[in-house]
Amino acid sequence: MSARDRLADGLYGAGWATVKKLPESAAVRLGRTVADVAWKQRGAGVRRLEGNYARVVPGASPERLAALSRAGMRSYLRYWMESFRLPAWSTERIKGGFAPKDLHHLTDGMDAGKGVILALPHLANWDLAGAWVTTKLGIPFTTVAERLKPETLYDRFVAYREGLGMEVLPHSGGTAFGTLARRLRDGGLVCLVADRDLSASGVEVDFFGETARMPAGPALLAQQTGALLLPVTLWYDDSPVMQGRVHPAVEVPESGTRAEKTSVMTQALADAFATGIADHPEDWHMLQRLWLKDLDPAKAPGARERGAR
């Protein structure tokens, strides 16, 4: 393991070991302080966050984008402080920590016995939402985690999420899709973070007026298993309770090839995500490149006409 990997693993380990022991008020203050320091340093992540917010809030002034990125970093650190502390939260604290709207879309779908896929963007705290589902609703679910470097850090995240009642499958290895499909055919619940996919199998979508790529998995699983596909958006308000909404199901088109159906359904997911992100941009924790124009200048609109490389 490299020195950088050891440092990353050690920092996360220290966070889980230390922050969960703090009083909640102290953890909140610590998160805000760390966020403000990171924001003032204006590293690559903060600058990328502002660039992404510029797509979400077109025409925003530099001052508005700076205020958004500061709020975004505070929201991002709230996520981390909560996540570090979740294993120490009481059952009642978890049950009272999330207040989703339109939950009937999920509960009715589970009652129908066909399986349900919840697809979320990187909004607010998806781990808290998952812990609430397993604790408040008593519904176990399966999810997928990208393999992180170092391997010990990936193991920490898997153990953390399994400790919250989730079944966690590795993204790599090629077996995750089949296992997810089996869980859904058995009437189970699958939860997937689905607003960023840089693989060759990603589906191109229009997202805030520009092309991005999102994973095909949710739409393909719904087609193959007959499971209900529900977008979910999350946000924070001024209270300690996270808010959320379960959106109406994304329907499988009646006609078209599998690829065409997948494209239509993934665009519908992107549209649902966009409504939640536009309403609460500061809670969208996208500190990475997302739009193809940022990833590859040749993908920019009009690039061929301009002769871009």
C-alpha positions in Angstrom: 0.0 0.0 0.0 1.3 3.4 -0.9 1.9 6.2 1.6 -1.0 8.1 0.1 -3.3 5.1 0.4 -2.3 4.5 4.0 -3.0 8.2 4.7 -6.5 8.0 3.1 -7.3 4.8 5.0 -6.0 6.3 8.3 -8.0 9.5 7.9 -11.3 7.7 7.2 -10.6 5.3 10.1 -9.9 8.2 12.4 -13.1 9.9 11.3 -15.2 6.8 12.1 -13.5 6.2 15.4 -13.5 9.8 16.6 -16.4 11.7 15.2 -19.0 9.2 16.2 -18.1 9.8 19.8 -18.6 13.5 19.7 -21.8 15.2 20.9 -24.0 16.0 17.9 -23.6 19.7 18.3 -19.8 19.4 18.4 -19.9 17.2 15.2 -22.1 19.8 13.5 -19.6 22.6 14.4 -16.6 20.5 13.3 -18.2 19.7 9.9 -19.0 23.3 9.3 -15.4 24.4 10.2 -13.8 21.8 8.0 -16.1 22.7 5.1 -15.3 26.4 5.4 -11.6 25.8 5.5 -11.8 23.6 2.4 -13.9 26.2 0.7 -11.5 29.0 1.4 -8.6 27.0 0.0 -10.5 26.7 -3.3 -9.0 23.3 -4.3 -9.9 21.4 -7.4 -13.1 19.9 -5.8 -14.5 23.3 -4.8 -13.8 24.7 -8.3 -15.4 21.8 -10.0 -18.4 22.1 -7.7 -18.8 25.7 -8.8 -18.5 24.7 -12.4 -21.2 22.1 -12.0 -23.5 24.6 -10.1 -23.0 27.0 -13.1 -24.9 24.4 -15.2 -27.6 24.0 -12.6 -28.1 27.7 -12.0 -27.5 29.3 -15.4 -26.7 33.0 -15.3 -25.6 32.9 -11.7 -23.1 35.6 -10.8 -19.7 34.7 -9.5 -20.9 35.8 -6.0 -23.9 33.5 -6.2 -21.8 30.6 -7.3 -19.3 31.2 -4.5 -22.2 31.3 -2.0 -23.5 28.1 -3.5 -20.2 26.3 -3.3 -19.7 27.3 0.3 -23.2 26.0 1.1 -22.4 22.9 -0.9 -19.3 22.1 1.0 -21.2 22.6 4.3 -23.8 20.1 3.0 -21.1 17.7 1.9 -19.4 17.8 5.3 -22.8 17.3 7.0 -23.1 14.1 5.0 -19.7 13.0 6.2 -20.3 13.9 9.8 -23.7 12.1 9.8 -22.1 9.1 8.1 -19.3 8.8 10.6 -21.9 9.0 13.4 -24.6 6.8 11.9 -23.3 3.5 13.4 -23.6 5.1 16.9 -27.1 6.5 16.3 -29.9 4.9 18.2 -32.8 3.2 16.4 -35.1 6.1 17.3 -32.6 8.7 16.0 -32.4 6.9 12.7 -36.2 6.6 12.5 -36.6 10.3 13.2 -33.7 11.4 10.9 -35.6 11.3 7.6 -39.0 12.5 6.4 -39.7 11.3 2.8 -42.7 12.5 0.9 -44.8 10.3 -1.3 -43.5 7.2 0.3 -46.6 5.3 -1.0 -44.8 4.8 -4.3 -42.3 2.6 -2.5 -44.6 0.8 -0.1 -47.2 0.1 -2.7 -44.5 -1.2 -5.0 -43.1 -3.5 -2.3 -46.6 -4.7 -1.5 -47.2 -5.7 -5.2 -44.3 -8.1 -4.8 -42.6 -7.4 -8.1 -39.5 -5.8 -6.7 -38.5 -2.1 -6.6 -35.5 -0.2 -7.8 -34.8 3.1 -6.0 -32.4 5.3 -8.1 -30.8 8.4 -6.5 -28.4 11.2 -7.4 -25.6 12.3 -5.0 -28.0 14.5 -3.0 -27.8 15.0 0.8 -27.2 11.7 2.6 -28.2 8.5 0.7 -26.7 6.4 3.5 -29.0 7.9 6.0 -32.0 7.3 3.7 -30.8 3.6 3.4 -30.5 3.2 7.1 -34.0 4.7 7.5 -35.4 2.2 5.0 -33.9 -0.8 6.8 -34.7 0.5 10.3 -38.0 2.4 10.0 -39.6 0.3 7.3 -37.8 -2.9 8.1 -37.0 -3.5 4.5 -33.6 -4.9 3.7 -32.1 -4.0 0.3 -29.2 -4.6 -2.0 -26.8 -2.0 -3.4 -23.6 -1.7 -5.3 -20.3 0.0 -4.2 -17.5 1.0 -6.5 -14.2 -0.5 -5.5 -12.0 2.1 -3.8 -8.3 2.3 -3.4 -6.8 1.2 -1.1 -8.7 -2.1 -0.7 -8.8 -1.5 3.0 -10.8 1.7 2.5 -13.3 -0.2 0.3 -13.6 -2.8 3.1 -14.4 -0.1 5.6 -17.2 1.3 3.4 -18.7 -2.2 2.9 -18.6 -3.0 6.6 -20.1 0.4 7.4 -23.0 -0.1 5.0 -23.6 -3.7 5.9 -23.7 -2.6 9.6 -26.6 -0.3 8.6 -28.5 -3.4 7.2 -27.5 -3.2 3.5 -26.3 -6.0 1.3 -23.4 -4.5 -0.6 -22.1 -5.9 -3.9 -18.8 -4.9 -5.6 -19.4 -2.9 -8.8 -16.6 -4.7 -10.6 -16.4 -8.4 -11.3 -19.4 -8.7 -13.6 -21.7 -10.6 -11.1 -23.6 -7.6 -9.5 -26.2 -7.3 -12.2 -27.3 -10.9 -12.0 -27.5 -10.8 -8.2 -29.5 -7.6 -8.3 -31.9 -9.2 -10.9 -32.4 -12.2 -8.6 -33.2 -10.0 -5.6 -35.8 -8.1 -7.7 -37.4 -11.2 -9.1 -37.8 -12.4 -5.5 -39.7 -9.2 -4.7 -36.8 -7.4 -3.1 -35.5 -3.8 -3.0 -32.5 -2.5 -4.8 -31.0 1.0 -4.3 -28.6 2.5 -6.7 -26.8 5.9 -6.9 -27.3 6.7 -10.6 -26.3 10.2 -11.6 -22.8 9.6 -12.9 -21.4 6.8 -15.2 -18.1 7.3 -17.0 -18.0 3.8 -18.4 -18.5 2.8 -22.1 -21.9 1.4 -21.2 -23.3 4.6 -19.8 -26.3 6.2 -21.5 -26.0 9.8 -22.8 -28.7 12.1 -21.5 -29.6 15.7 -21.7 -28.9 17.1 -18.2 -29.5 20.8 -17.6 -29.1 21.5 -21.3 -25.9 19.6 -22.0 -24.9 16.0 -22.5 -23.9 13.8 -19.6 -23.7 10.0 -19.2 -25.7 8.0 -16.6 -25.7 4.3 -15.8 -27.9 2.0 -17.9 -28.3 -0.5 -15.0 -31.5 0.8 -13.4 -33.4 0.9 -16.7 -32.1 -2.5 -17.7 -33.0 -4.1 -14.4 -36.5 -2.8 -14.6 -36.9 -4.1 -18.2 -35.5 -7.5 -17.4 -37.3 -8.2 -14.1 -40.5 -6.2 -14.3 -39.5 -4.3 -11.1 -40.8 -0.8 -10.4 -38.2 2.0 -11.1 -38.6 4.9 -8.7 -36.4 8.1 -8.7 -35.7 9.5 -5.3 -34.4 13.0 -4.4 -33.1 14.1 -1.1 -32.3 17.5 0.6 -31.5 19.2 3.8 -33.5 22.0 5.4 -32.7 24.0 8.6 -33.7 21.1 10.8 -31.7 18.0 11.8 -34.2 15.9 9.8 -33.3 15.2 6.2 -36.1 15.6 3.6 -36.9 13.6 0.5 -39.3 12.6 -2.2 -40.1 9.4 -3.9 -41.1 10.2 -7.5 -43.6 8.4 -9.6 -42.4 5.3 -11.4 -40.4 5.5 -14.7 -42.4 3.4 -17.1 -41.0 0.9 -19.6 -41.9 2.1 -23.1 -44.2 -0.2 -24.9 -42.2 -0.2 -28.1 -38.6 0.1 -29.2 -35.4 -1.9 -28.9 -33.9 -2.5 -25.6 -31.3 0.2 -26.2 -34.1 2.7 -27.2 -36.1 1.8 -24.1 -33.1 2.2 -21.9 -32.3 5.6 -23.4 -35.9 6.9 -22.8 -36.0 5.5 -19.2 -32.6 6.9 -18.3 -33.5 10.3 -19.6 -36.7 10.2 -17.4 -34.4 9.4 -14.4 -32.2 12.3 -15.4 -35.2 14.6 -15.6 -36.4 13.6 -12.1 -32.9 14.1 -10.7 -32.7 17.5 -12.3 -35.9 18.7 -10.6 -34.5 17.8 -7.1 -31.0 19.2 -7.9 -32.5 22.5 -9.3 -34.6 22.9 -6.1 -31.7 22.2 -3.8 -28.4 22.6 -5.7 -26.3 23.1 -2.6 -27.1 19.5 -1.5 -25.8 18.0 -4.8 -22.4 16.7 -3.8 -20.9 16.4 -7.3 -17.2 17.4 -6.9 -16.2 15.5 -10.1 -16.5 16.1 -13.8 -19.9 15.0 -15.1 -20.7 16.6 -18.4 -19.1 15.2 -21.5 -18.0 18.6 -22.5 -15.8 18.7 -19.4 -14.5 15.2 -19.8 -13.7 15.4 -23.5 -13.7 18.7 -25.5 -14.5 16.7 -28.6 -17.9 16.0 -27.1 -18.8 19.7 -26.8 -21.7 20.9 -28.9 -20.4 22.0 -32.3 -17.0 20.5 -31.7 -16.8 19.0 -35.2 -17.7 22.2 -36.8 -15.0 24.0 -34.8 -12.5 21.3 -35.7 -11.8 20.5 -32.0 -9.4 17.7 -31.4 
